[in-house]
Amino acid sequence: MRRLVAQTSLEPRHLVLPMFVADGITESRPISSMPGVVQHTRDSLRAAAAAAVEAGVGGLMIFGVPREQDKDPAGSCGLDPDGILNVALADLAADLADATVLMADTCLDEFTDHGHCGIVDSEGRVDNDATNAQYVKLAVAQAQSGAHVVGPSGMMDGQVAAIRDGLDAAGFADVAILAYAAKFASSFYGPFREAVASSLDGDRRTYQQDGGNAREALREIALDVEEGADIVMVKPAMAYLDIVAAAAEISPVPVAAYQVSGEYAMISAAAANGWVDGRAVALESLTSIRRAGADIVLTYWAADAAGWLS
């Protein structure tokens, strides 16, 4: 009876697994603030990705972690066909083909020596238009490496339109854009900084959204849809379920929500201390994101949850 009348379903196909692949390591490296999550080698990424796809997860979102000496002010190693993210995408495209939806993080923050999401000018400000030009090159490089979906997450004005035009001009009209349309300047990103070995000193409040601004978030979502976004995303998820619900009401395209590193870490820490049932709380949290209206949930529990749900 409970199954028959259930309003919200949570299935492995709804879940996307974010994964990190690092250059210059010979074995996977645990991320201390995210228990159970690692920086992968190319080989361990391939094995873990295959296992996640076998478990039924809907997609994979890949982040690259270059060597510190390869970072520069323009994030050039993100564009390099031999850079760690692009070679990892090529590995997975060869292994998995169309068995999953292969997504790439289309941002510069992992690749820049200053840790910002874009090109910084002589006065220390992020140059929106110069950054968009670099995003186009980044997206094309990822499409050439086999990504089905690019995920611009830098929150630059006009980034979706620029990337769509660039992909189309390069012959990648079928590569989709998952736009981080409502990405807030959140304190919940802390563990992610460790995961990508971020070089950031300061914060990103000049280009990510203020946590109290719901109307701004909906305006940004509408703009990204108008520019050609195929999917729009709210990030973080759990502290912004009202935004997820509002986005689902207005969006003509699918809505994704990212259960971010801090959200994952808090539940994991409480479970490790025996304060909560980690599995039960993880599934409840994912169901809440789906109930709010997310069609797709990015979560570090994707592979585990797929197994639990099966």
GUTI-759544 format. One record per atom (N, C-alpha, C): residue in one letter; x, y, z. Coordinates in steps of 0.02 Angstrom, whole numbers, padded with zeros to 5 digits, always signed. Atoms other than C-alpha are relative to their C-alpha. Example, Ala and Ser with C-alpha at 12.3 -4.5 7.8 and 13.67 -1.06 7.14 Angstrom:
A+00045-00059+00000A+00615-00225+00390A+00045+00060+00000S-00042-00059-00003S+00684-00053+00357S-00039+00055+00037
***
This chain:
M+00041-00060+00000M+00000+00000+00000M+00043+00063+00000R-00044-00059-00002R+00142+00121+00042R+00031+00011-00069R-00028-00007+00067R+00222+00085-00127R-00051+00025-00049L+00053-00018+00047L+00057+00105-00217L-00017+00074+00003V+00022-00069-00007V+00019+00277-00147V+00058+00050+00005A-00058-00045-00006A+00197+00347-00142A-00002+00053-00054Q+00002-00056+00048Q+00204+00519-00224Q+00068+00012-00033T-00067-00016+00024T+00393+00532-00245T+00041-00063-00006S-00043+00058+00008S+00509+00401-00316S+00073+00022-00001L-00072-00010+00003L+00697+00389-00297L+00029-00063-00032E-00027+00056+00037E+00781+00278-00425E+00072+00015-00021P-00070-00012+00021P+00963+00252-00477P+00007+00045-00061R-00004-00039+00061R+00927+00333-00645R-00004+00075+00012H+00005-00071-00017H+00892+00498-00557H+00066+00029+00025L-00060-00020-00036L+01068+00506-00484L+00060+00007-00046V-00063-00012+00035V+01231+00575-00551V+00056-00001+00051L-00056+00006-00046L+01397+00532-00468L+00056+00048-00019P-00060-00041+00011P+01528+00671-00456P+00063-00040+00018M-00062+00039-00010M+01704+00597-00471M+00060+00046-00014F-00061-00040+00006F+01879+00671-00454F+00057-00043-00026V-00058+00036+00026V+02029+00617-00556V+00060+00047+00004A-00058-00043-00014A+02201+00683-00509A+00061-00022-00042D-00062+00012+00038D+02361+00698-00610D+00057-00012+00049G-00061+00008-00039G+02526+00635-00541G-00005-00043+00061I+00005+00046-00056I+02463+00506-00417I-00001-00071-00027T-00005+00070+00022T+02493+00318-00427T-00052-00045+00032E+00056+00037-00030E+02351+00262-00314E-00051+00050+00025S+00053-00046-00020S+02185+00336-00263S+00015+00030+00069R-00017-00038-00060R+02198+00467-00126R-00065+00019+00036P+00061-00017-00037P+02063+00479+00010P-00005+00075+00012I+00014-00069-00016I+01983+00649+00039I-00024+00001+00072S+00012+00008-00071S+01987+00670+00227S-00067+00028+00023S+00063-00032-00020S+01836+00785+00240S-00061-00031-00033M+00055+00033+00035M+01730+00673+00128M+00011-00076+00004P-00012+00072-00009P+01738+00495+00198P-00031-00042-00056G+00024+00044+00054G+01724+00365+00060G+00009+00028-00069V-00012-00032+00065V+01765+00489-00080V+00076+00008-00009V-00072-00002+00013V+01936+00490-00163V+00015+00042-00061Q-00028-00022+00064Q+02043+00575-00293Q+00024-00063-00035H-00017+00061+00036H+02058+00439-00424H+00062+00009-00044T-00046+00004+00056T+02199+00388-00537T-00043-00013-00062R+00038+00015+00060R+02148+00364-00718R-00027-00072+00002D+00022+00070-00002D+02140+00175-00690D-00055-00011+00051S+00051+00011-00051S+02042+00182-00527S-00065+00035-00019L+00060-00033+00025L+01922+00307-00606L-00038-00045-00047R+00033+00044+00048R+01886+00187-00747R-00037-00057+00035A+00031+00056-00036A+01851+00045-00626A-00061+00023+00040A+00056-00025-00041A+01741+00150-00510A-00058+00023-00044A+00052-00023+00046A+01647+00226-00657A-00039-00059-00027A+00033+00060+00027A+01610+00054-00730A-00046-00030+00053A+00041+00028-00053A+01546-00006-00561A-00062+00042+00012A+00058-00044-00011A+01433+00146-00541A-00051-00009-00056V+00046+00009+00056V+01360+00123-00714V-00034-00067+00005E+00030+00066-00009E+01333-00061-00680E-00054+00001+00053A+00050-00006-00053A+01239-00012-00522A-00062+00038-00022G+00059-00032+00028G+01123+00093-00629G-00003+00076+00006V+00002-00073-00006V+01172+00275-00592V-00012+00031-00068G+00020-00030+00063G+01107+00394-00723G+00056+00035-00037G-00054-00036+00033G+01268+00489-00757G+00059+00009+00046L-00062-00013-00036L+01444+00536-00705L+00021+00072-00015M-00027-00067+00008M+01511+00713-00676M+00073-00001+00020I-00071+00009-00012I+01700+00718-00691I+00034+00068+00012F-00041-00058-00017F+01815+00847-00609F+00074-00020-00006G-00071+00012+00006G+02000+00858-00650G+00040+00037+00053V-00044-00031-00050V+02137+00893-00522V+00071-00003-00028P-00067+00001+00030P+02299+00945-00609P+00054+00005+00054R-00057-00012-00044R+02472+00952-00532R+00006+00074+00012E-00005-00070-00018E+02507+01115-00442E+00043+00039-00050Q-00046-00035+00046Q+02649+01158-00561Q-00030+00011-00069D+00032-00008+00065D+02531+01144-00710D-00053+00055-00001K+00050-00053-00003K+02412+01279-00650K+00031+00066-00024D-00022-00066+00019D+02424+01454-00722D-00059+00048+00005P+00055-00048-00010P+02320+01615-00719P-00060-00011-00046A+00054+00010+00049A+02216+01562-00871A-00030-00070+00003G+00026+00068-00004G+02186+01380-00822G+00012-00040-00063S-00015+00029+00066S+02271+01323-00982S-00001-00076-00002C-00003+00074+00001C+02292+01142-00929C-00069-00031-00006G+00067+00026+00011G+02103+01123-00933G-00018-00006-00073L+00012+00002+00071L+02107+01155-01120L+00043-00051-00037D-00049+00044+00031D+02253+01039-01156D-00032-00069-00013P+00027+00067+00014P+02196+00878-01244P+00033-00054+00042D-00035+00048-00042D+02326+00789-01138D-00006+00017+00074G+00012-00016-00070G+02267+00872-00977G-00040-00055+00034I+00027+00057-00037I+02204+00758-00840I-00075-00008-00010L+00072+00008+00008L+02018+00797-00860L-00017-00026-00069N+00017+00020+00069N+02017+00776-01049N+00021-00072-00015V-00020+00070+00012V+02115+00613-01051V-00046-00047+00039A+00046+00043-00039A+02002+00544-00914A-00068-00005-00035L+00062+00003+00038L+01848+00591-01015L+00006-00047-00060A-00011+00044+00057A+01922+00503-01166A+00002-00073+00022D+00000+00069-00027D+01955+00348-01059D-00071-00025+00010L+00068+00021-00017L+01776+00342-00999L-00044-00005-00062A+00039+00004+00062A+01703+00379-01170A+00016-00064-00038A-00019+00062+00033A+01802+00232-01240A-00028-00061+00036D+00022+00058-00040D+01752+00116-01097D-00076-00008-00001L+00071+00003-00016L+01570+00162-01075L-00046+00020-00058A+00039-00022+00058A+01513+00240-01240A-00066+00031+00022D+00066-00028-00017D+01326+00271-01223D-00034-00037+00057A+00029+00035-00057A+01302+00162-01070A-00017+00047+00057T+00016-00050-00051T+01296+00320-00964T+00001+00068-00032V-00006-00069+00022V+01284+00508-00980V+00064+00028+00031L-00066-00022-00023L+01462+00574-00968L+00001+00076+00002M+00002-00072-00010M+01470+00750-00897M+00069+00026+00022A-00064-00030-00018A+01617+00868-00875A-00012+00067+00035D+00002-00065-00033D+01641+01013-00755D+00035+00051-00045T-00028-00049+00047T+01667+01162-00870T+00013+00065+00037C-00019-00057-00040C+01754+01284-00756C+00076+00002+00005L-00073-00009-00001L+01929+01352-00729L+00030-00005+00070D-00027-00007-00067D+01944+01352-00540D+00050-00054+00019E-00049+00053-00016E+02032+01183-00529E+00067+00011-00034F-00058-00005+00043F+02157+01238-00660F+00039+00065+00007T-00034-00064-00007T+02201+01416-00609T+00042+00002+00064D-00043-00004-00058D+02342+01460-00490D-00028+00047+00054H+00033-00044-00049H+02230+01590-00405H-00064-00031+00027G+00058+00036-00025G+02083+01470-00384G-00067+00030-00017H+00064-00028+00020H+01951+01583-00459H-00026-00036-00062C+00034+00035+00054C+01827+01523-00589C+00011+00033-00068G-00009-00034+00062G+01888+01642-00722G+00066+00037-00005I-00060-00040+00012I+02020+01759-00791I-00002+00061+00045V-00004-00057-00046V+02074+01888-00662V+00040+00056-00032D-00034-00056+00032D+02120+02062-00724D+00052+00031+00046S-00056-00031-00037S+02259+02178-00663S-00022+00030+00066E+00026-00027-00062E+02145+02247-00527E-00030-00053+00045G+00023+00055-00042G+02102+02076-00458G-00073-00019-00009R+00070+00016+00013R+01928+02066-00533R-00005-00054-00053V+00011+00051+00051V+01860+01919-00632V-00029+00034-00062D+00021-00029+00063D+01843+01973-00814D-00051-00046-00032N+00056+00042+00023N+01673+01905-00867N+00009-00022-00072D-00001+00017+00071D+01695+01914-01056D+00061-00041-00019A-00060+00040+00013A+01874+01850-01060A-00009-00071+00026T+00013+00066-00029T+01818+01707-00949T-00046-00041-00046N+00045+00036+00045N+01675+01661-01067N+00037-00026-00061A-00039+00023+00058A+01797+01651-01213A+00041-00062+00018Q-00038+00059-00022Q+01902+01529-01112Q-00046-00060+00013Y+00048+00054-00011Y+01747+01429-01064Y-00018-00034-00066V+00016+00030+00066V+01707+01404-01248V+00054-00049-00020K-00055+00045+00017K+01878+01329-01278K-00001-00062+00044L+00002+00056-00047L+01860+01221-01123L-00056-00048-00019A+00057+00043+00018A+01689+01156-01176A+00014-00039-00064V-00016+00034+00063V+01748+01115-01352V+00051-00055+00013A-00049+00051-00017A+01899+01022-01281A-00032-00060+00034Q+00034+00055-00035Q+01785+00920-01168Q-00045-00039-00048A+00041+00034+00050A+01666+00882-01311A+00043-00044-00046Q-00047+00039+00041Q+01813+00825-01418Q+00024-00062+00037S-00023+00057-00039S+01864+00710-01275S-00054-00051+00014G+00054+00049-00007G+01693+00627-01271G-00056+00017+00047A+00054-00019-00046A+01584+00723-01148A-00065+00006-00038H+00067-00009+00028H+01398+00710-01185H-00031+00065+00024V+00028-00060-00033V+01360+00857-01069V+00057+00041+00028V-00047-00045-00033V+01463+01008-01019V-00038+00039+00054G+00033-00030-00058G+01427+01091-00852G+00034+00065+00020P-00030-00064-00020P+01474+01276-00845P-00023+00021+00070S+00017-00012-00070S+01482+01315-00660S+00028+00065+00027G-00034-00059-00023G+01572+01481-00653G-00045+00059+00014M+00048-00054-00012M+01416+01592-00647M+00019+00065-00034M-00012-00060+00040M+01478+01713-00780M-00063+00018-00039D+00056-00022+00041D+01345+01817-00867D+00012-00019-00073G-00006+00018+00071G+01314+01749-01042G+00039-00063-00015Q-00042+00059+00012Q+01414+01589-01018Q-00036-00053-00041V+00037+00053+00036V+01277+01474-01083V-00004+00017-00075A+00005-00019+00071A+01250+01572-01245A+00067-00006-00035A-00067+00004+00030A+01437+01583-01277A+00020-00072-00013I-00018+00071+00008I+01463+01397-01250I-00043-00033-00053R+00043+00030+00052R+01312+01350-01356R+00024+00019-00069D-00025-00022+00065D+01376+01455-01500D+00066-00034-00018G-00065+00030+00012G+01551+01385-01480G-00004-00074-00016L+00009+00071+00013L+01495+01204-01474L-00030-00011-00069D+00032+00007+00065D+01383+01225-01625D+00049+00014-00057A-00049-00018+00051A+01521+01309-01725A+00053-00053-00009A-00050+00053+00003A+01639+01166-01683A-00028-00068-00021G+00031+00062+00023G+01515+01034-01742G-00027-00043+00056F+00025+00039-00057F+01451+00981-01570F-00070+00023+00020A+00068-00023-00014A+01269+01031-01584A-00037-00048+00046D+00034+00050-00041D+01219+00870-01495D+00026-00002+00072V-00025-00002-00069V+01324+00905-01339V-00044+00048+00040A+00047-00038-00040A+01206+00966-01203A+00036+00044+00051I-00027-00046-00051I+01232+01106-01077I-00042-00007+00064L+00029+00000-00067L+01194+01078-00893L+00025+00064+00033A-00020-00066-00026A+01196+01258-00829A-00007+00002+00075Y+00004-00016-00071Y+01239+01293-00648Y-00033+00069+00003A+00037-00063+00009A+01103+01425-00657A-00009+00037+00066A+00009-00030-00066A+01075+01456-00471A+00052-00031+00047K-00055+00024-00041K+01242+01428-00387K+00016+00054+00052F-00005-00049-00054F+01254+01513-00219F+00071+00000+00031A-00064-00007-00035A+01409+01578-00128A-00009-00031+00069S+00019+00040-00058S+01393+01443+00003S+00060-00023+00041S-00051+00028-00044S+01493+01387+00153S-00001-00077-00001F+00004+00073+00004F+01440+01208+00114F+00050-00029-00050Y-00048+00025+00049Y+01576+01195-00020Y+00068-00019+00031G-00065+00008-00030G+01718+01178+00106G+00038-00063-00018P-00037+00061+00017P+01764+00995+00081P+00019-00006-00073F-00015+00002+00071F+01759+01016-00107F+00067+00033-00015R-00065-00034+00010R+01907+01135-00093R+00057-00049+00009E-00051+00052-00009E+02009+00990-00026E-00001-00049-00059A+00007+00050+00052A+01942+00873-00159A+00035+00020-00065V-00031-00023+00063V+02005+00981-00303V+00066+00036+00013A-00064-00033-00018A+02160+01047-00211A-00002+00073-00022S+00011-00069+00022S+02094+01224-00235S+00055+00047+00024S-00050-00051-00016S+02217+01369-00238S-00034+00065+00022L+00037-00061-00013L+02081+01494-00191L+00020+00032+00066D-00010-00040-00059D+02123+01632-00068D-00054+00054-00001G+00055-00047+00001G+01965+01728-00028G-00066-00036-00014D+00064+00031+00014D+01789+01693-00091D-00024+00021-00070R+00026-00011+00068R+01680+01703-00247R-00067+00038+00002R+00064-00034-00010R+01542+01818-00185R-00015+00052-00053T+00015-00049+00052T+01561+01939-00330T-00033-00032-00061Y+00032+00031+00058Y+01498+01810-00455Y-00045-00059+00017Q+00050+00048-00022Q+01407+01675-00357Q-00055+00037+00037Q+00058-00036-00024Q+01236+01717-00287Q-00003+00003+00076D+00011-00009-00071D+01190+01781-00115D-00053-00049+00024G+00045+00053-00025G+01105+01649-00009G-00070+00023+00016G+00067-00023-00016G+00957+01760+00031G-00042+00021-00060N+00033-00029+00058N+00911+01805-00148N-00034-00052-00044A+00038+00048+00039A+00775+01692-00216A-00020+00027-00068R+00021-00029+00064R+00712+01811-00351R+00058+00001-00050E-00059-00001+00043E+00888+01831-00419E+00013-00070-00030A-00011+00069+00023A+00904+01641-00431A-00048-00017-00057L+00049+00016+00052L+00744+01626-00532L+00013+00040-00063R-00018-00039+00059R+00798+01767-00646R+00058-00030-00038E-00058+00032+00031E+00964+01681-00678E-00020-00065-00036I+00024+00062+00032I+00875+01517-00717I-00035+00017-00065A+00036-00020+00061A+00761+01604-00842A+00048+00024-00054L-00050-00024+00048L+00910+01688-00925L+00038-00058-00032D-00036+00057+00027D+01004+01524-00943D-00043-00042-00047V+00045+00036+00045V+00853+01439-01019V-00006+00037-00066E+00005-00041+00061E+00836+01583-01142E+00063-00006-00043E-00064+00005+00036E+01020+01564-01188E+00013-00070-00029G-00008+00066+00030G+00999+01379-01229G+00019-00056+00047A-00015+00054-00047A+01026+01279-01070A-00047-00059-00011D+00041+00060+00008D+00965+01100-01087D-00023-00027+00068I+00016+00017-00069I+00963+01071-00898I+00023+00059+00042V-00023-00051-00047V+00971+01199-00757V+00010-00031+00068M-00017+00030-00064M+01046+01165-00587M-00001+00052+00056V-00004-00037-00062V+01026+01230-00410V+00054-00032+00043K-00056+00025-00041K+01179+01215-00297K+00014+00051+00055P+00013+00066-00028P+01182+01176-00151P-00074-00019-00005A+00068+00026+00005A+01026+01070-00136A-00039+00007+00065M+00041+00009-00060M+00970+01037+00042M-00017+00065+00035A+00014-00065-00032A+00985+01215+00109A-00038+00046-00047Y+00032-00042+00051Y+00901+01281-00050Y-00058-00037-00033L+00055+00038+00028L+00753+01164-00072L-00057+00045-00024D+00051-00046+00024D+00638+01314-00090D+00017+00024-00071I-00021-00021+00067I+00740+01368-00242I-00010-00058-00049V+00012+00059+00043V+00733+01191-00313V-00074-00003-00018A+00071+00003+00012A+00544+01193-00294A-00023+00056-00046A+00019-00056+00043A+00527+01365-00372A+00026-00009-00071A-00028+00013+00067A+00642+01316-00516A-00043-00051-00037A+00041+00052+00032A+00537+01161-00549A-00066+00029-00025E+00064-00032+00020E+00382+01272-00559E+00007+00039-00065I-00005-00046+00057I+00452+01389-00692I+00040-00028-00058S-00047+00021+00052S+00579+01287-00791S-00033-00045-00052P+00024+00044+00052P+00532+01213-00960P+00048-00056-00016V-00050+00053+00010V+00689+01105-00954V+00011-00036+00066P-00011+00036-00063P+00742+00973-00826P+00040+00040+00051V-00033-00034-00056V+00801+01035-00656V+00044-00050+00037A-00046+00040-00040A+00954+00964-00569A+00014+00036+00065A-00022-00030-00063A+01011+00993-00390A+00061-00039+00023Y-00064+00029-00020Y+01184+00961-00319Y+00003-00004+00076Q-00011+00010-00072Q+01197+00886-00145Q+00075+00005+00011V-00071-00018+00003V+01366+00965-00111V+00040-00032+00056S-00048+00034-00044S+01519+00911-00014S-00015+00010+00074G+00013-00012-00071G+01472+00995+00150G-00062-00036+00024E+00061+00036-00017E+01299+00917+00148E+00016-00074+00010Y-00022+00069-00005Y+01377+00747+00117Y+00042-00011+00063A-00046+00008-00056A+01512+00774+00249A-00036+00002+00067M+00036-00005-00064M+01390+00824+00387M-00036-00065+00017I+00035+00062-00012I+01284+00669+00368I+00049-00057+00013S-00050+00052-00009S+01438+00559+00351S+00031+00003+00070A-00030-00007-00067A+01514+00631+00511A-00048-00021+00054A+00049+00021-00050A+01354+00608+00609A-00009-00075+00001A+00006+00073+00003A+01340+00429+00548A+00061-00034+00031A-00061+00030-00027A+01522+00393+00593A+00000+00002+00076N+00004-00005-00072N+01484+00450+00770N-00059-00039+00030G+00057+00039-00024G+01331+00339+00781G-00060+00041+00019W+00055-00045-00019W+01214+00488+00798W-00061-00009-00046V+00055+00013+00045V+01110+00445+00645V+00015-00064-00039D-00007+00057+00046D+01080+00297+00530D+00020+00030-00068G-00025-00034+00059G+01188+00355+00385G-00037-00017-00064R+00035+00022+00061R+01104+00252+00250R-00071+00029-00002A+00069-00024-00002A+00928+00300+00306A-00003+00076-00011V+00001-00073+00007V+00970+00486+00319V+00021+00020-00070A-00021-00016+00069A+01060+00487+00152A-00059-00008-00048L+00057+00011+00045L+00909+00411+00064L-00056+00050+00013E+00052-00049-00016E+00790+00527+00157E+00018+00068-00030S-00021-00065+00027S+00893+00678+00104S-00008+00001-00076L+00008+00003+00073L+00894+00621-00078L-00073+00003-00020T+00072-00002+00013T+00707+00592-00073T-00027+00071+00008S+00024-00068-00011S+00682+00768-00005S+00017+00044-00060I-00020-00040+00059I+00777+00841-00154I-00045-00017-00059R+00046+00020+00053R+00671+00740-00274R-00070+00028+00013R+00067-00024-00017R+00512+00789-00181R-00006+00074-00014A+00002-00072+00014A+00558+00973-00200A-00008+00014-00074G+00012-00009+00071G+00556+00947-00387G+00059-00014-00045A-00058+00014+00042A+00730+00898-00446A-00011-00063-00041D+00002+00059+00044D+00730+00781-00595D+00064-00041+00006I-00067+00030-00002I+00916+00745-00572I+00033+00023+00065V-00035-00018-00061V+01018+00739-00411V+00073-00021-00007L-00071+00015-00004L+01207+00751-00408L+00017-00012+00073T-00014+00018-00069T+01266+00663-00251T+00059-00048+00003Y-00056+00045-00010Y+01422+00578-00187Y-00022-00069+00024W+00029+00065-00018W+01307+00438-00129W-00029-00037-00059A+00037+00028+00057A+01249+00398-00306A+00011-00075-00007A-00013+00071+00010A+01335+00230-00323A-00025-00042+00059D+00025+00036-00059D+01297+00177-00143D-00076-00003+00000A+00072-00002+00000A+01118+00234-00157A-00030-00045-00053A+00024+00045+00052A+01096+00140-00320A-00001-00072+00025G-00002+00067-00029G+01148-00018-00230G-00054-00010+00053W+00051+00006-00052W+01035+00016-00081W-00069-00005-00031L+00067+00000+00031L+00886+00051-00193L-00014-00064-00038S+00009+00063+00036S+00915-00107-00292S-00013-00058+00048
***
